[in-house]
Amino acid sequence: MKVVLFEPQIPQNAGNVVRTCSVTGCGLIFVRPLGFCIEDRWLKRAGLDYWEGVSLDVVDSLDDLVEGAESSFVFFSSKAKRLYTQEKYHLDHLLIFGSETHGLPRSFTQKWEERGVTIPMKHGARCLNLATSVGIGLYEAIRQTKMLCR
């Protein structure tokens, strides 16, 4: 299982996701452009010493990533209609999360609408923190597969 962050902007969020991926054994993919340098001290600080335990890839295109993927994928969006608990997760899933500032591209969410899931929030709320959303989605996938990522 891998977590995909599309155009992440906030180094502290990305660092917290690194920690989550490290303790679960999941891979992590950043889709450029990034709102920070991977060497950013805030990113390193938030990820502490967890960086060494994470398989990190950086790619240029979300479309190329999912179209060339040999695995299933699901994306998390506040605009999706299906609950994240209704997805049937597998160990080879890509869990895709949008940018903190602008989410996922509309063209992507429209093209793959049936692959979108949402985390429930009260009506009118803006959105959850990215690192929190990753934790919620990833741990539901782990709960369903009954094992940590490899």
MOGI-V710076 format. One record per backbone hydrogen bond with DSSP energy under -0.5 kcal/mol. NH is the residue of the N-H (numbers start at 0). CO is the residue of the C=O. E is the energy in kcal/mol with one decimal. If there is no record, write none. Layout:
NH:CO:E + NH:CO:E
//
This chain:
1:92:-2.2 + 2:26:-2.5 + 3:94:-3.2 + 4:28:-3.0 + 5:3:-0.6 + 5:96:-2.9 + 6:4:-0.6 + 6:30:-1.9 + 10:8:-0.6 + 12:9:-0.6 + 13:9:-2.1 + 14:10:-2.7 + 15:11:-2.1 + 16:12:-2.2 + 17:13:-2.2 + 18:14:-1.9 + 19:15:-2.1 + 20:16:-2.8 + 21:17:-2.5 + 22:18:-2.3 + 23:19:-1.1 + 24:20:-1.5 + 25:20:-1.3 + 26:0:-1.9 + 27:54:-2.7 + 28:2:-2.7 + 29:56:-2.6 + 30:4:-2.6 + 31:29:-0.6 + 31:58:-3.1 + 34:7:-3.0 + 39:36:-2.7 + 43:39:-2.4 + 44:40:-2.6 + 45:41:-2.4 + 46:42:-1.9 + 47:43:-1.0 + 49:46:-2.7 + 50:47:-0.5 + 52:49:-1.2 + 53:50:-1.7 + 55:53:-0.9 + 56:27:-2.2 + 58:29:-2.7 + 64:60:-1.7 + 65:61:-2.4 + 66:62:-2.5 + 67:63:-1.8 + 68:65:-0.5 + 73:93:-2.3 + 74:114:-2.0 + 75:95:-2.6 + 76:116:-2.8 + 79:76:-1.1 + 83:117:-2.3 + 85:82:-2.0 + 86:83:-0.7 + 88:86:-0.8 + 92:89:-1.9 + 93:71:-1.9 + 94:1:-3.0 + 94:92:-0.5 + 95:73:-2.9 + 95:93:-0.7 + 96:3:-2.7 + 97:75:-0.6 + 98:102:-1.7 + 102:98:-2.0 + 107:104:-0.6 + 108:104:-2.2 + 109:105:-2.3 + 110:106:-1.9 + 111:107:-2.2 + 112:109:-1.1 + 114:111:-2.9 + 115:112:-1.6 + 116:74:-2.7 + 117:81:-2.4 + 119:117:-0.5 + 124:121:-1.9 + 132:128:-2.5 + 133:129:-2.5 + 134:130:-2.0 + 135:131:-2.4 + 136:132:-2.7 + 137:133:-3.0 + 138:134:-2.2 + 139:135:-1.5 + 140:136:-1.9 + 141:137:-2.4 + 142:138:-2.3 + 143:139:-2.4 + 144:140:-2.1 + 145:141:-1.3 + 146:141:-0.9 + 148:23:-1.0
//
